């Protein structure tokens, strides 16, 4: 199996939103939200964007995260040694973002909603600096954040990751699978598991079938066990 990264429709939508946030007027709302079920590629897409865009900060929230813990992680990623008091941490983050405004990506953002002060802290940093913020979470993240109307109104972009299209599945197979996948096999995979992780599992299965049976092409019949 090859490891080529495929630009799916979800990734295209995400890149477009990132581009919009980056070019937004500094006085405009520069917050965005990415949401969707597990296995659709949200995290990998965000991490690849960070790798390809020096200066972008990526942080992963944790189940027990507090506003202070979040600020510590942010300050550390901004290149500073975190101070102890929360007020000092906020000052450090604000100073660094004032000097060098950048995009801050926070993954697993559902955890931040366990303590509303964490989201309010992000809002304060957004409002008092020229930094842009992106939070990534599960399918219902927008509904959860909508409870805080003064915060929700600041999101200029909301990107929903959806299940892969049939064309996405074909592209993933063509660029990564070591055996040819027929159109009906791609349709079979898409119908049964249109999520990136599961699609890759089917492609591994296809490669194993091809190797075990000396096949040059895998069809739907092979995947269904009818051949």
C-alpha positions, 0 to 999 in steps of 0.5 A: 500500500502506498501512502499518498495523501489524497485531496478529497472534497472534504480537504478541498473545502477545508483548504478553502476555509483556511484560505478565507480565514487567513485573508480576512480583515484583521478586524473581522471575525476570524474563527472557524469550526470543523466538525464531523464523525470519526474516521473522515480525515479531519485531524490528518487534514489539519495536521498536514496543513500545519506541516505545510504552513510554518507558523500555524499552531496545532494543539490537541485538547484532552479529556481533563483539560482546563482553561489553564492547561489549554493556555499552557499548551498554547504558550508552549507551542508559541515558543515560550516557557509557561508561567504559573498563574493563569493571568500570566499565561494569558498575557504570554499568549496575547503578547506572542499573538500580538507580535506574530498573529497566526492560525491556532488549530485546536483539535478534539474541541468538544473537551473544551466545552466541559468548562465554558471558560476555556471557550471564553478564553479563546474568544478573549484571545480572538477579540484582543489579538489578530490571531485566527482560531480553528476548532475541530470536533465531533458531528454535533460540535456546532450545536453545542457551541450554538448554546453560546450565541455571543461566541457562535456568532464569531465563527466565519467558517463552518466546515462539515466533513462528510462521508467520502464521495464515490469519486473520492474512493476511486481517487484514494484507490488509484493513488494508493492501492497496489492492485487495480480496483474495478469501478464496481469494487469502488462502488461496493466499498463506497456503499458499505464504508464511505469513511476514509479509515474503513476505505483503507481497510478494504484496500488492504483486503483487496491487496491481500486477495490479489496477492493470495490469488495472483490477481491483477484486478479486484472486483466487487465479486472478489470483495464479496467473496463470490469469486 
